[in-house]
């Protein structure tokens, strides 16, 4: 590039960089977020309809004037809005900023808490052979699908997991590919009249909220409900504190990992539960949708994590009671 005329080099560089005006605006927003007190406040506001200055002061152990200063910074950045009711000022996430706030914490979690470790890929020919052998085994089990369809699904699963997964962890990648492919093939051939109720938990990255909700639902239902998870933009790995809790629930690593949302999973679900992504999740007819406005446990303190766990458990217990004790609730009127 250095051999090209300066004007050409500048043009190429400008095409790959954020524009100057946009960079200044983004820097102002990031500057408003570059404070742990404001980040905690914003994370709380992202999970509640509105919060008073008094409650935010209790959260941060700061005087109300100091809290009001931090909130003004967030408001000036366009992230929150406020209104007075009675003798209190109430704050909420600004209109249209909810998905942005949720995505912010979902995307930054792996960077801040668990530095990724890149796995060593296998030899390309060995990987191809292993995927073909896996497709052959699955084609014998799912006879209603042709070998070409099974092979396509296996390769799609492998490609998606390799693209997003940056740590091999304890579960070999091929094990996860097989598990994901089996789920997709089962979803594609599901007979609603003869199968257990099926619930799909969808979050932005499928790393925290969806995994905790799914694990508790599966445990409370005693496997009488088929549980799936998916993410709109799957993250690389499950945060350490969430993985620790899943281990306490005896959920093996191969059973809980981020995966992308598929049409098959949506169509097979009786109930789709969204967690922080209701505005972006596709909506299908004849499927019941719920939104659980529960906070993200990724960044939670031990006390906060316990409170979120209890909230997930309460909602999961109610869902299990509806689907197992009153199964007609799983199927909306057609």
Secondary structure, DSSP 8 states (H G I E B T S, - for coil): -TTS-HHHHHHHHHHHS--HHHHHHHHHHHHHH-SHHHHHHHHHHTTSS-EEHHHHHHHHT--HHHHHHHHHHHHHTTSEEEEEETTEEEEEE-TT-HHHHHHHHHHHHHHHHS---------HHHHHHHHHHHHHHHHHH-TTS-HHHHHHHHHHHHHHHHHH----TTS-HHHHHHHHHHHHHHHHT--GGGS--EEEEEESSSSSHHHHHHHHHHHHHTTSSEEEEEETT--SS--HHHHHHHHHTT--GGGS---B--HHHHHH-SEEEEES-TTTS---TT-EEEE-----GGG--HHHHHHHHHHHHHHHHHHHIIIIISGGGGS---
